């Protein structure tokens, strides 16, 4: 993944309410649903247009003041409420409808995580996630949330579950080790992943008094970020695992949409009934790759979302790289079944002093 620094103006902080506020006429209380190759909100076509803001639940870019929670080995800290609120206000001001955020769902393996070790829940870690979901609702923004990660990032991922269950593997030395497939096939590991999902989805948000499973602000859960097997890009994610995780998520949250987070559209997944949205990432932008993905998904009358893309169109040296961004956008806009995209990625300010310098 490639980070791009975007600078935006700070916004005022909204005050929370701990009461449920429900109205049959409030569109924020209505779920996004899929009908064939379209998404609908309140009976009207809805597009998922926005950004990746991966750090909303746990950050790696800001060293907090002395005394605030900080895990130095991974530079992990909790983002401030001001930064979270600003991100929502920026997406709203840009006309966006959604945010994809890894750390609202992938939070394992370090002391500041939701699950620092197997089966242990850190309630403090939910506060920034709760605030992000609450502020998304306040700003009319919907959320797509991955549940694990291909990589061993500061916020955790599949290697945590492998190590917790007896497979001493790390990304640095084992990314091509066939044993990493145990994450998908080992019944004990799958059960521990499902236990984590249960703890996450049944958590009651302290600012809304609604569980994540019930809150329509989170419109979709994604199996994970850029999942594949021991060969990069092999899309070797068993269909049986995708279906099992999808079925489990929908048993806890029947109104959520479910995204296949395999890195690419795997033909063997197209018939999985639990999958509502297929996805891919584009580094660099490729029209042929996009059109191939769209054709595959159209064949099963489902929806397609471009989950990440490099919008700069150039290498680090400034040389052109990738196809035309405007043509790529137009293809998404004009293709039935293409329900949107999220650029990589959005940063803001380290409230109150200056801009955030990202680490990637």
Secondary structure, 3 states (H helix, E strand, C coil): CCCCCCCCCCCCCCCCCCCCCCCCCCHHHCCEEEECCEEEECCEECCEEEEECCCCCCECCCCCCCCCCEEHHHCEECCCHHHHHHHHHHHHHCCCCEEECHHHCCCECCCCCCECCCCCCCHHHHHHHHHHHHHHHHCCCEEEEECCECCCECCECHHHHHHHCCCCCCHHHHCCCHHHHHHHHCHHHHHHHHHHHHHHHCCECCCCCCECCCCCCEEEEECCECECCCCCCCCCCCHHHHHHHHHHHHHHCCCCEEEECECCCCHHHCCCCCCCEEEEEECCCCHHHHHHHHHHHHCCCCEEEEEEECCCCECCCCCECCCCHHHHHHHHHHCCCEEEEEEECCCCEECCCEECCCCC
